[in-house]
Amino acid sequence: MTTRPAPLTPGVFADLLPAMLADLAELVGCETPSADRAAFARGAALVARQGARALGADPEVLVREGCTHLRWRLGGGPRRVLVLCHQDTVWPVGTLTAIPWSVVDGVVRGPGCLDMKGGIVLGLTALAQLRAAGTDLDGVTVLVTGDEEVGSPTSADLIREEARGCAAVLVLEAGADDGGLKTGRKGASMYELLVTGRAAHAGLEPEKGISATLELAHQVGAIAALADPGQGTTVTPTALVSGTTTNTVPASGRLSVDVRALTAAEQQRVDAGMRALTPHLPGAVLELRGGVNRPPLEVASSAGLFALAQQVSARLGLPAPEAVTVGGASDGNFTAGIGVPTLDGLGAVGGGAHAAGEHVRTTELPGRAALVAGLVRAVLAAAPGTHGRDVGGLGLPDEGTGGG
C-alpha cells in the first residue's frame, strides 16, 4: 500500500507567507493594464520567472494579436487539471503613485493585488509545495492569460482548448469578501445599438429630420423591459451618445447595453429580444452589434468540485467554505460553458476589486494556498488511471492512495 503524503497544511504555507508577499509585491509593482501591451509583456516576464522557479520549467509564451499569454503543461500525460489565472488589471499605468504597494496590519494594498495577482502567487506557491512534497503533477496545466478584464477576446478559444478533457478547472479569481467560493456566475452579454436617422436644422425645419436621440429614448425603455428580476436577469442600458451640435437634429447615436443572466436559457431569451428590436420612428435604422460574451457558470457545473473543496477543508482543519453566486463573469464561465467541472473564487480573500480600496487579507493566504494544493492533489489522485475514486464522484481518494 502506498503511503499517503503528508497534507500541506495552512501551517506549512504560513511559513512561506513572507515569500508569497515578496512575489506579490513584485507583480503588483509592475502595472499591467489590459490595453497596454508593452506594460503587460513586462508583467508577463515577471510571472514567467516566478512560474519557472515554482514549476521547474519555463512557460510557453503565446502571443495572440499582440496579447501575451503563458502556458505550462506539466508532464506528458492527459490533461487533468487546469489552473486558470489572468494577470491583466483594470488599472492604468501610474495608479501605483496614488495607491502604492503596502502591507499594514495584515492588509495588502496595491492595484491588482486582489484581482488577481494574489491568485497567481497562491497557485504557483501551492504547486511548488506539491512538487517539493513529491506529488506528481503530470496532467496539470497552468494558464495565465492577458485580456480577461476586457472580455478575453484573444484568449477565450485558448481557455476552452486547454479545458477540454480536464477533470477540473480551478479558477484563482478572488474569493468572496467573506472567503466564500464562487460556485455560480452570471453569464455576460454585451451589445451596442447603433441608430441612423437624418440630420436637419433644429430651428428652421426640425420636421425634416429623424432624431436618433428620440429613437434611442424609445429603445432604452424597450431594452430595459427585457430584464427579469425574478430570474436574476439584469439588462442595463449604459453609455449613450447621440448628436453632434446643439442646433442639429441628431442623425446618429449609439447605446451600450450590459446583460447578466444566471442561465443560458435566460441569456438566449434576452439575445432574441435584442435582435427583435424594431425602429419606432419612420425612417430610422437600427443596427445591433455584439452578443453573448460569456455563458453562465451554472451551479451544477461546480457542485462536485465544491463538495470536494468542503472535504479538503475539513481534512486541513479549515472552516467549511460557503457557496456564493455572483453577477460578475470570469474566464471560468468559458470552461463551465463547454461542460468541464469548474470551481471559481479560489484566489486571495479581501475586497474592493476594481476600486481604490482593493485589498488582500494576509491571514487568509496560507489557508487558501493549502486549499488549492489539496484540491489539485485530490483531483489528480481521483482522476481515471489512478487508484482513487472516479473523478466523476469527486470524492477524496481512499486511504493510502496518495490524495489529500
C-alpha positions in Angstrom: 0.0 0.0 0.0 1.3 3.4 -0.9 1.8 5.8 2.0 -0.3 8.9 1.8 1.9 12.1 1.5 1.6 14.4 4.5 -1.1 17.1 3.9 0.2 20.5 3.0 -1.5 22.3 5.9 -2.0 26.0 6.4 0.9 25.9 8.8 3.2 24.9 6.1 2.1 27.9 4.0 2.2 30.2 6.9 6.0 29.8 7.0 6.0 30.8 3.3 4.0 34.0 3.8 7.0 36.4 3.6 8.0 34.8 0.3 4.4 35.0 -1.0 4.2 38.6 -0.1 7.5 39.3 -1.8 6.3 37.7 -5.0 3.0 39.6 -4.9 4.9 42.9 -4.3 6.9 42.2 -7.4 3.8 41.5 -9.5 1.8 44.5 -8.2 4.9 46.7 -8.7 4.7 46.0 -12.5 1.4 47.6 -13.7 -0.4 45.5 -16.3 -3.5 47.2 -17.7 -5.2 45.1 -20.4 -4.8 47.7 -23.1 -1.1 48.5 -22.6 0.5 45.6 -24.4 4.1 46.7 -23.7 3.5 47.1 -20.0 1.7 43.8 -20.0 4.5 42.0 -21.7 6.9 43.2 -18.9 4.5 41.8 -16.3 4.3 38.5 -18.2 8.1 38.2 -18.0 7.9 38.5 -14.2 5.1 35.9 -14.0 7.2 33.6 -16.3 10.2 33.9 -14.0 8.2 33.2 -10.8 6.4 30.3 -12.5 9.7 28.8 -13.8 11.0 28.8 -10.2 7.8 27.3 -8.8 7.2 24.7 -11.6 10.7 23.8 -12.7 10.1 24.8 -16.3 9.8 27.8 -18.5 6.3 28.5 -19.9 5.2 28.6 -23.5 4.8 32.3 -24.4 1.7 32.6 -26.6 1.2 35.9 -28.3 -2.1 36.4 -29.9 -2.9 39.7 -31.6 -0.2 41.3 -29.6 -1.5 40.0 -26.2 0.8 37.7 -24.2 -0.4 34.5 -22.5 1.6 32.0 -20.6 1.1 28.2 -20.5 2.7 25.5 -18.5 1.8 21.9 -19.5 3.3 19.7 -16.8 4.2 16.1 -17.8 3.3 14.4 -20.9 0.1 12.6 -19.9 -3.5 13.5 -20.5 -4.6 16.9 -19.2 -6.5 16.5 -15.9 -6.4 19.8 -14.0 -6.4 23.4 -15.4 -5.3 26.1 -13.0 -6.6 29.3 -14.6 -5.4 32.8 -13.9 -5.1 36.2 -15.5 -2.6 39.0 -14.8 -4.1 41.9 -16.6 -5.8 44.6 -14.5 -8.3 47.4 -14.9 -5.7 50.0 -13.5 -3.9 52.3 -15.9 -0.1 52.8 -15.6 0.5 55.4 -12.9 -2.0 54.1 -10.4 0.8 52.9 -8.2 1.6 56.6 -7.4 -1.9 57.0 -6.0 -2.3 53.5 -4.5 1.2 52.3 -3.7 2.1 48.8 -2.5 1.7 48.5 1.2 1.2 45.9 3.9 -0.2 47.4 7.1 -1.9 45.5 9.9 -2.2 42.4 7.8 -3.8 44.2 4.8 -2.1 44.3 1.4 -3.0 47.2 -0.9 -2.0 48.0 -4.4 -3.6 47.9 -7.9 -4.4 44.3 -8.9 -3.4 42.7 -5.6 -6.8 41.0 -5.3 -7.9 40.8 -8.9 -6.0 38.8 -9.5 -2.2 38.8 -8.9 -2.8 37.4 -5.5 -4.3 34.3 -7.1 -1.3 33.8 -9.3 1.0 33.8 -6.3 -1.3 31.4 -4.4 -1.4 29.0 -7.3 2.3 28.9 -8.0 3.1 28.6 -4.3 0.7 25.7 -3.9 2.1 23.8 -6.9 5.7 24.5 -5.9 5.0 22.9 -2.5 3.2 19.9 -4.1 6.4 19.4 -6.2 8.6 19.7 -3.1 6.4 17.1 -1.3 6.8 14.6 -4.1 3.4 14.9 -5.8 3.5 14.0 -9.5 1.9 17.0 -11.3 1.7 15.2 -14.6 -1.5 16.4 -16.2 -1.6 19.8 -14.6 -1.8 22.9 -16.9 -1.3 26.4 -15.6 -2.7 29.1 -17.9 -2.1 32.8 -17.2 -4.0 35.0 -19.7 -3.7 38.7 -20.6 -7.1 40.0 -21.5 -9.7 38.8 -19.0 -10.7 42.2 -17.9 -11.7 43.2 -21.4 -13.7 40.1 -22.2 -10.9 37.7 -23.2 -11.1 38.4 -26.9 -7.7 36.7 -27.7 -7.7 34.0 -25.0 -11.3 32.6 -25.0 -10.5 29.9 -27.6 -7.2 29.1 -25.8 -9.0 28.7 -22.5 -11.6 26.3 -24.0 -8.9 24.4 -25.8 -6.9 23.8 -22.5 -10.0 22.9 -20.5 -11.4 20.2 -22.9 -10.9 16.8 -21.4 -9.9 18.0 -18.0 -11.4 16.6 -14.8 -11.4 20.0 -13.2 -10.8 23.7 -13.8 -9.7 25.7 -10.7 -10.1 29.4 -11.2 -7.9 31.6 -8.9 -10.0 34.7 -9.1 -10.6 36.4 -5.8 -12.9 34.7 -3.3 -16.0 36.4 -2.0 -15.4 39.1 0.6 -16.0 36.5 3.4 -13.9 33.9 1.7 -16.8 32.0 0.0 -16.1 30.1 -3.2 -17.9 31.2 -6.3 -20.0 28.3 -7.4 -22.2 30.3 -9.8 -21.5 33.3 -12.0 -23.9 35.1 -14.3 -23.3 34.9 -18.0 -22.5 38.2 -19.6 -23.6 39.7 -22.9 -22.5 43.0 -24.4 -24.3 44.9 -27.1 -24.1 48.2 -28.9 -27.2 49.5 -30.6 -26.5 52.0 -33.5 -29.2 54.3 -34.7 -29.2 56.1 -38.0 -31.6 59.0 -38.5 -31.5 62.1 -40.7 -30.0 65.5 -39.8 -31.9 68.8 -40.1 -31.7 72.3 -38.7 -33.3 72.2 -35.2 -34.7 75.7 -35.6 -35.6 76.1 -39.2 -37.0 72.7 -40.2 -36.8 70.1 -37.5 -39.7 68.2 -39.0 -37.4 67.2 -41.9 -35.1 65.3 -39.6 -35.2 61.9 -38.0 -33.9 62.2 -34.5 -31.5 59.5 -33.3 -32.0 60.8 -29.8 -35.7 60.3 -29.8 -35.3 56.8 -31.4 -32.8 55.8 -28.7 -35.2 57.1 -26.0 -37.8 54.7 -27.2 -35.3 51.8 -27.5 -34.0 52.3 -23.9 -37.4 51.6 -22.4 -37.9 48.5 -24.7 -34.4 47.2 -23.8 -34.8 47.7 -20.1 -38.1 45.8 -20.2 -36.2 42.6 -21.2 -34.9 42.3 -17.6 -36.5 39.7 -15.3 -35.6 40.3 -11.7 -37.4 37.2 -10.6 -34.9 35.1 -12.7 -31.9 37.3 -11.7 -31.6 38.7 -15.2 -30.4 42.2 -15.5 -30.5 44.3 -18.7 -28.8 47.6 -18.2 -28.6 50.4 -20.8 -25.3 52.1 -20.0 -23.3 54.5 -22.2 -25.4 56.6 -24.6 -24.1 59.1 -27.2 -26.2 61.0 -29.8 -25.8 64.1 -31.9 -23.0 66.4 -32.7 -24.2 70.0 -32.2 -26.9 71.7 -30.2 -28.9 73.1 -33.1 -29.0 70.0 -35.3 -31.5 67.1 -35.3 -29.1 64.2 -34.5 -28.5 61.9 -37.4 -26.8 59.1 -35.5 -26.4 57.7 -32.0 -25.4 54.6 -30.1 -26.3 52.8 -26.9 -24.3 50.2 -24.9 -26.2 47.5 -23.1 -24.9 45.2 -20.3 -26.8 41.9 -19.8 -26.3 39.4 -17.0 -28.1 36.1 -16.6 -27.9 33.0 -14.4 -28.9 30.5 -17.0 -28.2 30.0 -20.7 -31.9 30.0 -21.4 -32.3 33.5 -20.0 -29.3 34.7 -21.8 -30.7 33.4 -25.1 -34.1 34.9 -24.3 -32.6 38.3 -23.9 -30.5 37.9 -27.0 -33.6 37.1 -29.1 -35.3 40.1 -27.6 -32.4 42.4 -28.5 -32.4 41.1 -32.1 -36.1 41.6 -32.4 -35.9 45.4 -31.8 -37.6 47.5 -34.5 -37.4 51.2 -35.2 -40.1 53.4 -33.6 -39.7 56.4 -35.8 -40.4 56.1 -39.6 -37.2 56.1 -41.5 -34.9 55.3 -38.5 -32.5 52.4 -39.0 -31.2 50.1 -36.2 -28.0 48.1 -36.2 -27.2 45.7 -33.4 -23.6 44.7 -32.7 -22.3 42.3 -30.1 -24.0 39.4 -28.3 -23.2 36.7 -25.8 -19.6 37.1 -24.4 -19.5 34.5 -21.6 -22.1 31.8 -20.8 -23.2 31.4 -17.2 -21.2 29.3 -14.8 -24.2 27.4 -13.5 -24.2 25.9 -10.0 -24.4 22.4 -11.4 -21.0 22.9 -13.1 -19.3 23.4 -9.7 -21.3 21.2 -7.4 -18.9 18.2 -7.4 -15.8 20.3 -7.0 -17.4 22.4 -4.3 -18.2 19.2 -2.4 -14.6 18.2 -2.8 -13.4 21.6 -1.5 -15.5 21.1 1.6 -13.9 17.7 2.2 -10.4 19.1 1.6 -11.1 22.0 4.0 -12.3 19.6 6.7 -9.2 17.5 6.3 -7.0 20.6 6.6 -8.9 22.0 9.6 -10.1 25.0 7.6 -13.6 26.5 8.1 -16.1 25.0 5.7 -16.3 27.2 2.6 -19.6 28.8 1.6 -21.0 28.7 -1.9 -21.7 32.1 -3.4 -23.3 33.1 -6.7 -22.2 36.5 -8.1 -23.1 38.7 -11.0 -19.6 39.2 -12.4 -18.3 36.9 -15.0 -14.8 35.3 -15.3 -12.9 33.0 -17.6 -14.4 30.2 -15.6 -17.6 30.9 -17.5 -16.0 29.7 -20.7 -14.9 26.3 -19.2 -18.2 25.7 -17.5 -19.9 26.6 -20.8 -18.3 23.6 -22.5 -19.2 21.2 -19.7 -16.0 21.0 -17.7 -16.4 20.9 -13.9 -15.3 24.4 -12.8 -14.8 25.9 -9.3 -14.1 29.7 -9.1 -13.1 32.1 -6.4 -10.1 30.1 -5.1 -7.8 33.0 -5.1 -7.0 35.7 -2.5 -9.5 36.9 0.1 -10.1 40.6 0.6 -12.3 43.2 -1.1 -12.6 46.3 -3.2 -11.8 44.8 -6.6 -11.7 47.4 -9.3 -11.9 50.2 -6.7 -9.5 52.3 -4.8 -10.0 50.2 -1.7 -8.8 47.0 -3.3 -7.0 44.8 -0.7 -6.0 41.3 0.4 -6.0 39.9 3.9 -2.7 38.3 4.6 -4.1 36.0 7.3 -6.2 34.2 4.6 -3.3 33.4 2.2 -1.9 30.3 4.0 -5.2 28.6 4.2 -6.1 29.5 0.6 -2.8 28.0 -0.7 -3.4 24.9 1.4 -6.9 24.5 -0.1 -5.6 24.9 -3.7 -2.8 22.4 -3.1 -5.3 19.9 -1.5 -7.7 20.2 -4.4 -5.0 19.7 -7.0 -3.7 16.7 -5.2 -7.2 15.2 -4.7 -8.3 15.6 -8.3 -5.1 14.1 -9.6 -5.5 11.1 -7.3 -9.2 10.7 -8.1 -8.8 11.0 -11.9 -9.1 7.9 -14.1 -5.9 5.9 -14.3 -5.1 6.3 -10.6 -6.2 4.2 -7.6 -8.6 6.9 -6.4 -12.3 7.0 -7.0 -13.5 8.1 -10.4 -13.3 11.9 -10.6 -17.0 11.9 -11.6 -17.8 11.3 -8.0 -15.2 13.9 -6.9 -14.7 12.3 -3.5 -11.3 12.3 -1.7 -9.2 9.3 -2.6 -9.3 6.3 -0.4 -6.8 6.0 2.4 -3.4 5.1 1.2 -3.8 6.3 -2.4 -1.8 9.5 -2.0 -4.5 12.1 -2.0 -5.2 14.8 0.4 
